[in-house]
Amino acid sequence: MSNEKVTDRQQRLEEFLHAVEAAQKLQDDILRYGLDAAYLYVEDVEGDWLEKWGEDEEEQQRIIDVTTFLKSDDWLAVRIREQIQDTLLCRFAVEVEKCLLICDPHERLIEVKKVLAVIMTHKDNNCDSHPEIDESKLLYLAQELLNKLEEI
């Protein structure tokens, strides 16, 4: 037991010393190379990362909006929840959010329909059972879902 404590303390001390050495190296590189030191530590310094800043937050917000809608008392949300398990709601929201990025409205509708079909066939997490899905009802659900999400 005592040996384990010593080993744990020694390991934490070594990790701390490595972190201090890395910080000192970074400081030395900044002093030596100035702003060009960024090229030593960042792969895509001149890329479009600044233009894309915040896009992840927007994507997360859209997923939250879709999930919030799917958990609401709206008739469409209730109908979709009847078709899929609650455990699949977040996965469904993420997949629908990806579909919302598609520019062409027809392609977007087709992709949402596909996502609905996939989620509904895996309702019971049993890949062997594939219930018959009425294509027209599926298309109607997909279109209604897109309409509701556009309102949000």
DSSP file with accessible surface (Angstrom, degrees, kcal/mol):
  #  RESIDUE AA STRUCTURE BP1 BP2  ACC     N-H-->O    O-->H-N    N-H-->O    O-->H-N    TCO  KAPPA ALPHA  PHI   PSI    X-CA   Y-CA   Z-CA
    1    1 A M     >        0   0  160      0, 0.0     4,-1.6     0, 0.0     5,-0.1   0.000 360.0 360.0 360.0 -46.3    0.0    0.0    0.0
    2    2 A S  H  >  +     0   0   91      1,-0.2     4,-1.9     2,-0.2     5,-0.2   0.874 360.0  54.4 -64.7 -36.6    2.8    2.4    1.0
    3    3 A N  H  > S+     0   0  120      1,-0.2     4,-2.3     2,-0.2    -1,-0.2   0.866 105.1  53.5 -65.2 -37.1    4.7    1.5   -2.2
    4    4 A E  H  > S+     0   0  139      2,-0.2     4,-2.6     1,-0.2    -1,-0.2   0.889 107.2  51.5 -65.5 -39.4    1.6    2.4   -4.3
    5    5 A K  H  X S+     0   0  116     -4,-1.6     4,-2.6     2,-0.2     5,-0.2   0.915 110.9  47.7 -63.2 -43.4    1.4    5.8   -2.7
    6    6 A V  H  X S+     0   0   75     -4,-1.9     4,-2.8     2,-0.2    -2,-0.2   0.930 113.1  48.1 -63.7 -44.5    5.0    6.5   -3.5
    7    7 A T  H  X S+     0   0   68     -4,-2.3     4,-2.6     2,-0.2    -2,-0.2   0.918 112.7  48.6 -62.7 -43.1    4.6    5.3   -7.1
    8    8 A D  H  X S+     0   0   80     -4,-2.6     4,-2.5     2,-0.2    -2,-0.2   0.928 113.9  46.0 -64.2 -44.6    1.5    7.4   -7.6
    9    9 A R  H  X S+     0   0  154     -4,-2.6     4,-2.4     2,-0.2    -2,-0.2   0.915 113.2  49.9 -63.9 -42.0    3.2   10.5   -6.1
   10   10 A Q  H  X S+     0   0  107     -4,-2.8     4,-2.5    -5,-0.2    -2,-0.2   0.916 111.0  49.2 -64.1 -41.3    6.3    9.9   -8.2
   11   11 A Q  H  X S+     0   0  100     -4,-2.6     4,-2.5     2,-0.2    -2,-0.2   0.925 111.7  48.4 -64.8 -44.7    4.2    9.5  -11.4
   12   12 A R  H  X S+     0   0  136     -4,-2.5     4,-2.3     2,-0.2    -1,-0.2   0.899 111.1  51.2 -63.8 -37.9    2.3   12.7  -10.7
   13   13 A L  H  X S+     0   0  101     -4,-2.4     4,-2.6     2,-0.2    -2,-0.2   0.929 110.1  49.2 -64.8 -41.4    5.6   14.5  -10.1
   14   14 A E  H  X S+     0   0   98     -4,-2.5     4,-2.4     1,-0.2    -2,-0.2   0.916 110.9  49.7 -64.3 -42.4    7.0   13.3  -13.3
   15   15 A E  H  X S+     0   0  108     -4,-2.5     4,-2.1     2,-0.2    -1,-0.2   0.905 111.3  49.8 -61.9 -41.6    3.9   14.4  -15.2
   16   16 A F  H  X S+     0   0  130     -4,-2.3     4,-2.4     2,-0.2    -2,-0.2   0.930 109.9  50.2 -63.1 -44.1    4.1   17.8  -13.6
   17   17 A L  H  X S+     0   0   86     -4,-2.6     4,-2.6     1,-0.2    -2,-0.2   0.897 109.5  51.3 -63.6 -38.1    7.8   18.1  -14.6
   18   18 A H  H  X S+     0   0  118     -4,-2.4     4,-2.4     2,-0.2    -1,-0.2   0.907 110.0  50.0 -64.2 -40.1    7.0   17.2  -18.2
   19   19 A A  H  X S+     0   0   61     -4,-2.1     4,-2.3     2,-0.2    -2,-0.2   0.915 111.0  48.8 -65.1 -40.8    4.3   19.8  -18.3
   20   20 A V  H  X S+     0   0   51     -4,-2.4     4,-2.5     2,-0.2    -2,-0.2   0.926 111.4  50.0 -64.8 -42.9    6.7   22.5  -16.9
   21   21 A E  H  X S+     0   0  112     -4,-2.6     4,-2.5     1,-0.2    -2,-0.2   0.913 110.6  49.7 -61.9 -41.5    9.3   21.5  -19.5
   22   22 A A  H  X S+     0   0   62     -4,-2.4     4,-2.4     2,-0.2    -1,-0.2   0.910 111.3  49.2 -64.5 -40.9    6.8   21.7  -22.3
   23   23 A A  H  X S+     0   0   58     -4,-2.3     4,-2.5     2,-0.2    -2,-0.2   0.903 111.1  49.6 -65.8 -40.2    5.6   25.2  -21.1
   24   24 A Q  H  X S+     0   0  106     -4,-2.5     4,-2.8     2,-0.2    -2,-0.2   0.908 110.3  50.5 -64.9 -40.2    9.3   26.4  -20.9
   25   25 A K  H  X S+     0   0  117     -4,-2.5     4,-2.8     2,-0.2    -2,-0.2   0.924 110.3  49.9 -63.5 -43.7    9.9   25.1  -24.4
   26   26 A L  H  X S+     0   0   73     -4,-2.4     4,-2.5     2,-0.2    -2,-0.2   0.941 111.7  48.3 -59.4 -44.9    6.9   26.9  -25.7
   27   27 A Q  H  X S+     0   0  118     -4,-2.5     4,-2.4     1,-0.2    -2,-0.2   0.931 112.2  48.8 -62.7 -43.4    8.0   30.1  -24.0
   28   28 A D  H  X S+     0   0   82     -4,-2.8     4,-2.5     1,-0.2    -1,-0.2   0.912 111.3  50.0 -62.5 -42.4   11.5   29.8  -25.4
   29   29 A D  H  X S+     0   0    5     -4,-2.8     4,-3.3     2,-0.2     5,-0.4   0.893 110.4  49.9 -64.5 -39.2   10.1   29.1  -28.9
   30   30 A I  H  X S+     0   0   87     -4,-2.5     4,-1.9    -5,-0.2    -2,-0.2   0.923 113.1  46.4 -65.5 -41.0    7.9   32.2  -28.7
   31   31 A L  H  < S+     0   0  134     -4,-2.4    -2,-0.2    -5,-0.2    -1,-0.2   0.894 119.4  41.1 -66.8 -38.4   10.8   34.3  -27.5
   32   32 A R  H  < S+     0   0  159     -4,-2.5    -2,-0.2    -5,-0.2    -3,-0.2   0.923 131.5  20.7 -75.7 -47.1   13.1   32.9  -30.3
   33   33 A Y  H >< S-     0   0  112     -4,-3.3     3,-1.3     1,-0.3    -3,-0.2   0.521  87.1-155.1-105.4  -8.7   10.6   32.9  -33.2
   34   34 A G  G >< S-     0   0   33     -4,-1.9     3,-1.9    -5,-0.4    -1,-0.3  -0.385  72.4 -11.6  67.8-142.0    7.9   35.4  -32.2
   35   35 A L  G >  S+     0   0  165      1,-0.3     3,-1.8     2,-0.2     4,-0.3   0.751 127.5  73.9 -64.9 -22.7    4.6   34.8  -33.8
   36   36 A D  G X  S+     0   0  106     -3,-1.3     3,-1.4     1,-0.3     4,-0.4   0.670  75.6  80.7 -66.3 -11.9    6.1   32.3  -36.2
   37   37 A A  G X> S+     0   0    3     -3,-1.9     3,-1.4     1,-0.3     4,-0.8   0.772  76.0  73.7 -63.2 -23.2    6.3   29.9  -33.3
   38   38 A A  H X> S+     0   0   40     -3,-1.8     4,-2.6     1,-0.3     3,-0.8   0.850  86.3  62.5 -59.0 -33.0    2.7   29.1  -34.0
   39   39 A Y  H <4 S+     0   0  120     -3,-1.4    -1,-0.3    -4,-0.3    -2,-0.2   0.769  99.7  55.0 -64.8 -23.9    3.8   27.2  -37.0
   40   40 A L  H <4 S+     0   0  103     -3,-1.4    -1,-0.2    -4,-0.4    -2,-0.2   0.763 120.4  28.5 -77.1 -24.3    5.6   24.8  -34.7
   41   41 A Y  H << S+     0   0  106     -3,-0.8     2,-0.5    -4,-0.8    -2,-0.2   0.615 113.4  58.9-114.4 -18.8    2.5   24.0  -32.6
   42   42 A V    ><  -     0   0   76     -4,-2.6     3,-0.6    -5,-0.2    -1,-0.2  -0.969  59.3-157.0-122.1 130.1   -0.5   24.4  -34.9
   43   43 A E  T 3  S+     0   0  203     -2,-0.5     2,-0.4     1,-0.2     3,-0.2   0.917  90.0  33.9 -69.4 -46.3   -1.0   22.4  -38.1
   44   44 A D  T >   +     0   0   92      1,-0.2     3,-1.4     2,-0.1     5,-0.4  -0.401  67.1 148.3-114.6  57.4   -3.3   24.7  -40.0
   45   45 A V  T <  S+     0   0   38     -3,-0.6    -1,-0.2    -2,-0.4    -2,-0.1   0.899  80.0  38.7 -59.9 -42.3   -2.2   28.2  -39.0
   46   46 A E  T 3  S+     0   0  153     -3,-0.2    -1,-0.3     2,-0.1    -2,-0.1   0.329  97.5 108.2 -94.0   9.9   -3.2   29.8  -42.3
   47   47 A G  S <  S-     0   0   25     -3,-1.4     3,-0.4     1,-0.1     4,-0.1   0.095  88.2 -91.2 -73.9-168.2   -6.4   27.8  -42.8
   48   48 A D  S  > S+     0   0   75      1,-0.2     4,-1.7     2,-0.1     5,-0.2   0.042  82.6 121.7 -98.1  30.0   -9.9   29.0  -42.5
   49   49 A W  T  4 S+     0   0  122     -5,-0.4     4,-0.4     1,-0.2    -1,-0.2   0.858  72.6  54.2 -63.9 -32.0  -10.3   28.2  -38.8
   50   50 A L  T >4 S+     0   0  110     -3,-0.4     3,-0.9     1,-0.2    -1,-0.2   0.917 107.6  49.3 -69.8 -38.5  -11.1   31.8  -37.9
   51   51 A E  T 34 S+     0   0  139      1,-0.2    -1,-0.2    -3,-0.1    -2,-0.2   0.824 113.3  47.9 -66.9 -30.7  -14.0   31.9  -40.5
   52   52 A K  T >< S+     0   0  104     -4,-1.7     3,-2.3     2,-0.1     4,-0.4   0.451  81.1 130.0 -89.6   0.0  -15.3   28.6  -39.1
   53   53 A W  T <  S+     0   0  181     -3,-0.9    -3,-0.1    -4,-0.4    -4,-0.0  -0.300  76.9  14.8 -57.7 127.3  -15.1   29.8  -35.5
   54   54 A G  T 3> S+     0   0   19     -2,-0.0     4,-2.0     3,-0.0    -1,-0.3   0.316  90.1 111.9  92.8 -10.6  -18.4   29.2  -33.7
   55   55 A E  H <> S+     0   0   92     -3,-2.3     4,-2.6     1,-0.2     5,-0.2   0.880  76.9  55.1 -63.4 -35.6  -19.8   26.8  -36.4
   56   56 A D  H  > S+     0   0  121     -4,-0.4     4,-2.6     1,-0.2    -1,-0.2   0.895 106.9  50.7 -63.1 -37.9  -19.6   24.0  -33.9
   57   57 A E  H  > S+     0   0  142      2,-0.2     4,-2.3     1,-0.2    -1,-0.2   0.899 110.1  49.4 -66.1 -40.0  -21.7   26.0  -31.5
   58   58 A E  H  X S+     0   0  114     -4,-2.0     4,-2.3     2,-0.2    -2,-0.2   0.910 111.4  49.5 -64.0 -42.0  -24.3   26.7  -34.1
   59   59 A E  H  X S+     0   0   66     -4,-2.6     4,-2.3     2,-0.2    -2,-0.2   0.931 111.0  49.3 -62.6 -45.2  -24.4   23.0  -35.0
   60   60 A Q  H  X S+     0   0  106     -4,-2.6     4,-2.5     1,-0.2    -1,-0.2   0.902 109.9  51.9 -61.0 -39.8  -24.8   22.1  -31.3
   61   61 A Q  H  X S+     0   0   95     -4,-2.3     4,-2.7     2,-0.2    -1,-0.2   0.903 108.4  50.6 -65.3 -39.6  -27.6   24.6  -31.0
   62   62 A R  H  X S+     0   0   74     -4,-2.3     4,-2.6     2,-0.2    -1,-0.2   0.913 110.3  49.8 -63.9 -40.1  -29.5   23.2  -34.0
   63   63 A I  H  X S+     0   0   18     -4,-2.3     4,-2.8     2,-0.2    -2,-0.2   0.926 111.3  49.0 -63.9 -42.0  -29.2   19.7  -32.5
   64   64 A I  H  X S+     0   0   85     -4,-2.5     4,-3.0     2,-0.2    -2,-0.2   0.918 111.0  50.6 -63.0 -41.7  -30.6   21.0  -29.2
   65   65 A D  H  X S+     0   0   58     -4,-2.7     4,-2.4     2,-0.2    -2,-0.2   0.922 112.3  46.1 -62.2 -44.0  -33.4   22.7  -31.1
   66   66 A V  H  X S+     0   0    3     -4,-2.6     4,-2.7     2,-0.2    -2,-0.2   0.939 114.5  47.6 -64.8 -45.0  -34.3   19.5  -32.9
   67   67 A T  H  X S+     0   0   18     -4,-2.8     4,-1.5     2,-0.2    -2,-0.2   0.918 111.1  51.3 -62.8 -42.5  -34.1   17.5  -29.7
   68   68 A T  H  < S+     0   0   86     -4,-3.0     4,-0.5     1,-0.2     3,-0.3   0.924 111.4  48.0 -60.6 -44.0  -36.2   20.0  -27.8
   69   69 A F  H >< S+     0   0   17     -4,-2.4     3,-1.6     1,-0.2     5,-0.3   0.937 108.7  53.5 -61.2 -44.9  -38.8   19.8  -30.6
   70   70 A L  H 3< S+     0   0    0     -4,-2.7    -1,-0.2     1,-0.3    -2,-0.2   0.770 110.3  48.0 -64.5 -23.3  -38.8   16.0  -30.6
   71   71 A K  T 3< S+     0   0  131     -4,-1.5    -1,-0.3    -3,-0.3    -2,-0.2   0.472  96.0 100.6 -93.0  -2.2  -39.5   16.0  -26.8
   72   72 A S  S <  S-     0   0   39     -3,-1.6    -3,-0.1    -4,-0.5    -4,-0.0  -0.131  85.4-111.1 -77.2 177.0  -42.3   18.6  -27.1
   73   73 A D  S    S+     0   0  147      4,-0.1    -1,-0.1     5,-0.1    -3,-0.1   0.336  70.5 132.9 -90.9   6.8  -46.0   17.9  -27.0
   74   74 A D     >  -     0   0   41     -5,-0.3     4,-2.6     1,-0.1     5,-0.2  -0.297  67.4-121.7 -57.4 141.6  -46.4   18.9  -30.7
   75   75 A W  H  > S+     0   0  121      1,-0.2     4,-2.2     2,-0.2    -1,-0.1   0.864 112.4  49.9 -57.0 -36.5  -48.5   16.3  -32.6
   76   76 A L  H  > S+     0   0    0      2,-0.2     4,-2.6     1,-0.2    -1,-0.2   0.923 109.9  49.4 -70.6 -41.9  -45.6   15.6  -35.0
   77   77 A A  H  > S+     0   0    0      2,-0.2     4,-2.8     1,-0.2    -2,-0.2   0.921 111.8  49.4 -61.9 -42.5  -43.1   15.1  -32.2
   78   78 A V  H  X S+     0   0   46     -4,-2.6     4,-1.9     1,-0.2    -1,-0.2   0.927 110.8  50.3 -62.0 -43.0  -45.4   12.7  -30.4
   79   79 A R  H  X S+     0   0   74     -4,-2.2     4,-0.9    -5,-0.2    -2,-0.2   0.904 111.9  46.8 -64.2 -41.5  -45.9   10.8  -33.6
   80   80 A I  H >X S+     0   0    0     -4,-2.6     4,-1.4     1,-0.2     3,-0.8   0.920 110.0  53.4 -67.3 -41.2  -42.2   10.5  -34.3
   81   81 A R  H 3< S+     0   0   59     -4,-2.8    -1,-0.2     1,-0.3    -2,-0.2   0.842 103.8  57.2 -62.5 -32.2  -41.6    9.4  -30.7
   82   82 A E  H 3< S+     0   0  116     -4,-1.9    -1,-0.3     1,-0.2    -2,-0.2   0.813 109.0  47.3 -64.7 -28.5  -44.2    6.7  -31.1
   83   83 A Q  H << S+     0   0   61     -4,-0.9     2,-0.3    -3,-0.8    -2,-0.2   0.710 117.4  37.1 -86.5 -24.8  -42.1    5.4  -34.0
   84   84 A I  S  < S-     0   0    3     -4,-1.4     2,-0.1    -3,-0.1    36,-0.1  -0.911  85.8-101.9-129.4 159.5  -38.7    5.5  -32.4
   85   85 A Q    >   -     0   0   57     -2,-0.3     3,-1.3    34,-0.2     4,-0.4  -0.415  29.2-120.2 -74.9 153.3  -37.3    4.8  -28.9
   86   86 A D  G >  S+     0   0  117      1,-0.3     3,-1.3     2,-0.2     4,-0.5   0.844 113.9  62.3 -60.7 -32.6  -36.4    7.6  -26.6
   87   87 A T  G 3  S+     0   0  108      1,-0.3     4,-0.4     2,-0.1    -1,-0.3   0.743 102.8  50.6 -66.7 -20.6  -32.8    6.4  -26.6
   88   88 A L  G <> S+     0   0   11     -3,-1.3     4,-2.9     1,-0.2    -1,-0.3   0.485  84.5  90.7 -94.1  -3.3  -32.6    7.0  -30.3
   89   89 A L  H <> S+     0   0    4     -3,-1.3     4,-2.8    -4,-0.4     5,-0.2   0.917  88.6  45.7 -60.4 -45.5  -33.9   10.6  -30.1
   90   90 A C  H  > S+     0   0   74     -4,-0.5     4,-2.4     2,-0.2    -1,-0.2   0.924 114.2  48.3 -65.3 -42.5  -30.5   12.2  -29.8
   91   91 A R  H  > S+     0   0  113     -4,-0.4     4,-2.3     2,-0.2    -2,-0.2   0.927 112.9  49.1 -61.2 -43.2  -29.1   10.1  -32.6
   92   92 A F  H  X S+     0   0    0     -4,-2.9     4,-2.8     1,-0.2     5,-0.2   0.924 109.6  51.9 -61.6 -43.4  -32.0   11.0  -34.7
   93   93 A A  H  X S+     0   0    0     -4,-2.8     4,-2.4     1,-0.2    -1,-0.2   0.907 109.7  49.2 -61.5 -41.9  -31.6   14.7  -33.9
   94   94 A V  H  X S+     0   0   49     -4,-2.4     4,-1.8     2,-0.2    -1,-0.2   0.935 112.8  46.9 -64.0 -44.2  -27.9   14.6  -34.9
   95   95 A E  H  X S+     0   0   64     -4,-2.3     4,-1.7     1,-0.2    -2,-0.2   0.902 112.5  49.4 -66.3 -39.7  -28.7   12.8  -38.2
   96   96 A V  H  X S+     0   0    0     -4,-2.8     4,-1.9     1,-0.2    -1,-0.2   0.907 107.0  56.0 -65.8 -38.8  -31.6   15.3  -39.0
   97   97 A E  H  X S+     0   0    1     -4,-2.4     4,-0.7     1,-0.2    -1,-0.2   0.909 105.6  51.6 -60.6 -39.0  -29.3   18.2  -38.3
   98   98 A K  H >< S+     0   0  111     -4,-1.8     3,-1.0     1,-0.2     4,-0.3   0.902 108.1  52.5 -62.1 -39.6  -26.8   16.8  -40.9
   99   99 A C  H >< S+     0   0    6     -4,-1.7     3,-1.8     1,-0.2    -1,-0.2   0.842  98.9  63.9 -65.3 -33.9  -29.7   16.7  -43.3
  100  100 A L  H 3< S+     0   0   47     -4,-1.9    -1,-0.2     1,-0.3    -2,-0.2   0.724  93.0  63.9 -64.4 -19.5  -30.6   20.3  -42.7
  101  101 A L  T << S+     0   0   98     -3,-1.0     2,-0.3    -4,-0.7    -1,-0.3   0.621  77.6 104.3 -78.9 -12.0  -27.2   21.3  -44.1
  102  102 A I    <   -     0   0   44     -3,-1.8     6,-0.1    -4,-0.3    -3,-0.0  -0.562  60.9-155.5 -74.0 128.0  -28.2   20.0  -47.5
  103  103 A C  S    S+     0   0  117     -2,-0.3    -1,-0.1     4,-0.1     3,-0.0   0.907  71.3  79.6 -73.3 -44.8  -29.0   22.9  -49.8
  104  104 A D  S  > S-     0   0   71      1,-0.2     4,-2.6     2,-0.1     5,-0.2  -0.531  71.2-149.2 -71.2 120.1  -31.3   21.2  -52.3
  105  105 A P  H  > S+     0   0   84      0, 0.0     4,-2.3     0, 0.0    -1,-0.2   0.867  95.8  50.6 -58.9 -38.5  -34.8   20.9  -50.7
  106  106 A H  H  > S+     0   0  126      2,-0.2     4,-2.4     1,-0.2     5,-0.2   0.934 112.5  45.7 -66.7 -45.3  -35.7   17.7  -52.6
  107  107 A E  H  > S+     0   0  112      2,-0.2     4,-2.5     1,-0.2    -1,-0.2   0.894 111.4  53.8 -62.9 -39.4  -32.4   16.0  -51.5
  108  108 A R  H  X S+     0   0   43     -4,-2.6     4,-2.4     2,-0.2     5,-0.2   0.933 109.4  48.0 -60.1 -45.2  -32.9   17.2  -47.9
  109  109 A L  H  X S+     0   0   19     -4,-2.3     4,-2.5     1,-0.2    -2,-0.2   0.928 111.6  49.5 -61.7 -45.0  -36.4   15.7  -47.9
  110  110 A I  H  X S+     0   0   48     -4,-2.4     4,-2.3     1,-0.2    -1,-0.2   0.912 111.5  49.1 -62.6 -41.4  -35.1   12.4  -49.2
  111  111 A E  H  X S+     0   0   69     -4,-2.5     4,-2.5     2,-0.2    -1,-0.2   0.906 110.6  49.5 -67.6 -40.3  -32.3   12.2  -46.7
  112  112 A V  H  X S+     0   0    0     -4,-2.4     4,-2.7     2,-0.2    -1,-0.2   0.920 110.5  51.6 -63.9 -40.1  -34.7   13.0  -43.8
  113  113 A K  H  X S+     0   0   45     -4,-2.5     4,-2.5    -5,-0.2    -2,-0.2   0.922 109.7  49.5 -60.5 -43.3  -37.0   10.2  -45.1
  114  114 A K  H  X S+     0   0  114     -4,-2.3     4,-2.7     2,-0.2    -2,-0.2   0.918 110.4  50.1 -62.6 -42.9  -34.0    7.8  -45.1
  115  115 A V  H  X S+     0   0   17     -4,-2.5     4,-2.7     1,-0.2     5,-0.3   0.928 110.7  49.6 -62.2 -44.7  -33.0    8.8  -41.6
  116  116 A L  H  X S+     0   0    1     -4,-2.7     4,-2.7     1,-0.2    -1,-0.2   0.925 111.4  49.5 -57.6 -45.8  -36.6    8.2  -40.4
  117  117 A A  H  X S+     0   0   23     -4,-2.5     4,-2.1     2,-0.2    -2,-0.2   0.923 112.2  47.1 -62.0 -44.4  -36.7    4.8  -42.1
  118  118 A V  H  X S+     0   0   63     -4,-2.7     4,-1.1     2,-0.2    -2,-0.2   0.940 114.6  45.8 -64.3 -46.7  -33.4    3.7  -40.6
  119  119 A I  H  < S+     0   0    2     -4,-2.7     3,-0.4     1,-0.2   -34,-0.2   0.915 113.2  50.3 -64.1 -40.8  -34.3    4.8  -37.1
  120  120 A M  H >< S+     0   0   20     -4,-2.7     3,-1.2    -5,-0.3    -1,-0.2   0.864 107.9  52.1 -68.5 -33.9  -37.8    3.2  -37.4
  121  121 A T  H 3< S+     0   0   22     -4,-2.1     3,-0.2     1,-0.3    -1,-0.2   0.742 112.3  46.9 -74.4 -20.0  -36.4   -0.1  -38.5
  122  122 A H  T >< S+     0   0   42     -4,-1.1     3,-2.0    -3,-0.4    -1,-0.3   0.074  76.7 121.9-104.4  23.7  -34.0   -0.1  -35.5
  123  123 A K  T <  S+     0   0   80     -3,-1.2    -1,-0.2     1,-0.3   -38,-0.1   0.891  82.1  34.6 -53.2 -46.5  -36.8    0.8  -33.1
  124  124 A D  T 3  S-     0   0  107     -3,-0.2    -1,-0.3     2,-0.2     3,-0.1   0.222 113.2-113.2 -96.3  16.4  -36.3   -2.2  -31.0
  125  125 A N  S <  S+     0   0  110     -3,-2.0     2,-0.6     1,-0.2    -2,-0.1   0.788  81.6 126.7  55.5  27.1  -32.6   -2.3  -31.5
  126  126 A N    >   -     0   0   72     -5,-0.2     3,-1.1     3,-0.2    -2,-0.2  -0.909  42.5-171.7-117.8 102.6  -33.2   -5.6  -33.4
  127  127 A C  T 3  S+     0   0   72     -2,-0.6    -1,-0.1     1,-0.2    -2,-0.1   0.659  80.9  67.0 -69.6 -15.4  -31.6   -5.4  -36.8
  128  128 A D  T 3  S+     0   0  145     -3,-0.1     2,-0.6     1,-0.1    -1,-0.2   0.780  89.9  70.7 -77.1 -25.1  -33.3   -8.7  -37.8
  129  129 A S    <   +     0   0   45     -3,-1.1    -5,-0.2    -8,-0.1    -3,-0.2  -0.822  55.7 175.1 -99.0 124.0  -36.8   -7.2  -37.7
  130  130 A H        -     0   0  110     -2,-0.6    -9,-0.1    -8,-0.1     3,-0.1  -0.842  18.9-153.5-124.8  90.9  -37.7   -4.8  -40.4
  131  131 A P        -     0   0   74      0, 0.0     2,-0.2     0, 0.0   -11,-0.0  -0.267  31.9 -93.9 -63.5 153.4  -41.3   -3.8  -40.1
  132  132 A E        -     0   0  189      1,-0.0     2,-0.5   -11,-0.0     0, 0.0  -0.507  42.3-156.4 -67.4 130.2  -43.1   -2.7  -43.3
  133  133 A I        -     0   0   38     -2,-0.2     2,-0.7    -3,-0.1     3,-0.1  -0.952  16.0-127.9-115.7 127.0  -42.9    1.0  -43.6
  134  134 A D     >  -     0   0   77     -2,-0.5     4,-2.4     1,-0.2     5,-0.2  -0.625  17.1-153.8 -73.7 112.8  -45.5    2.9  -45.6
  135  135 A E  H  > S+     0   0  107     -2,-0.7     4,-2.6     1,-0.2     5,-0.2   0.867  91.5  51.9 -58.4 -40.4  -43.4    5.0  -47.9
  136  136 A S  H  > S+     0   0   78      2,-0.2     4,-2.3     1,-0.2    -1,-0.2   0.914 111.3  46.7 -67.5 -39.5  -46.1    7.7  -48.4
  137  137 A K  H  > S+     0   0  116      2,-0.2     4,-2.7     1,-0.2    -2,-0.2   0.893 112.6  51.0 -66.8 -38.2  -46.5    8.1  -44.6
  138  138 A L  H  X S+     0   0    3     -4,-2.4     4,-2.5     2,-0.2    -2,-0.2   0.924 110.8  47.6 -63.9 -44.7  -42.8    8.2  -44.2
  139  139 A L  H  X S+     0   0   68     -4,-2.6     4,-2.6     2,-0.2    -2,-0.2   0.906 111.8  51.1 -63.1 -41.0  -42.5   10.9  -46.8
  140  140 A Y  H  X S+     0   0  112     -4,-2.3     4,-2.7     2,-0.2     5,-0.2   0.933 110.7  48.3 -62.6 -45.7  -45.3   12.9  -45.2
  141  141 A L  H  X S+     0   0    4     -4,-2.7     4,-2.6     1,-0.2    -2,-0.2   0.921 112.0  49.8 -60.4 -44.0  -43.6   12.7  -41.8
  142  142 A A  H  X S+     0   0    0     -4,-2.5     4,-2.5     2,-0.2    -2,-0.2   0.929 112.6  46.6 -61.9 -44.7  -40.3   13.8  -43.3
  143  143 A Q  H  X S+     0   0   71     -4,-2.6     4,-2.4     2,-0.2    -2,-0.2   0.924 113.6  48.0 -65.0 -43.9  -42.0   16.8  -45.0
  144  144 A E  H  X S+     0   0   45     -4,-2.7     4,-2.5     2,-0.2    -1,-0.2   0.896 111.0  51.8 -63.4 -40.1  -43.9   17.8  -41.9
  145  145 A L  H  X S+     0   0    0     -4,-2.6     4,-2.7    -5,-0.2     5,-0.2   0.940 110.1  48.2 -62.7 -45.2  -40.7   17.5  -39.8
  146  146 A L  H  X S+     0   0    4     -4,-2.5     4,-2.0     1,-0.2    -2,-0.2   0.911 111.2  51.2 -61.0 -41.5  -38.8   19.7  -42.2
  147  147 A N  H  X S+     0   0   53     -4,-2.4     4,-1.5     2,-0.2    -1,-0.2   0.930 111.9  46.5 -62.0 -44.8  -41.7   22.3  -42.2
  148  148 A K  H  X S+     0   0   38     -4,-2.5     4,-1.5     1,-0.2    -2,-0.2   0.913 111.6  50.8 -64.0 -42.2  -41.7   22.3  -38.3
  149  149 A L  H  < S+     0   0   19     -4,-2.7    -1,-0.2     1,-0.2    -2,-0.2   0.836 106.0  55.5 -68.5 -30.7  -38.0   22.7  -38.1
  150  150 A E  H  < S+     0   0  130     -4,-2.0    -1,-0.2    -5,-0.2    -2,-0.2   0.867 105.3  53.2 -66.8 -33.8  -38.0   25.6  -40.6
  151  151 A E  H  <        0   0  149     -4,-1.5    -2,-0.2    -5,-0.2    -1,-0.2   0.855 360.0 360.0 -67.2 -34.9  -40.5   27.3  -38.3
  152  152 A I     <        0   0  104     -4,-1.5    -2,-0.2    -5,-0.1    -1,-0.2   0.877 360.0 360.0 -72.6 360.0  -38.1   26.9  -35.4
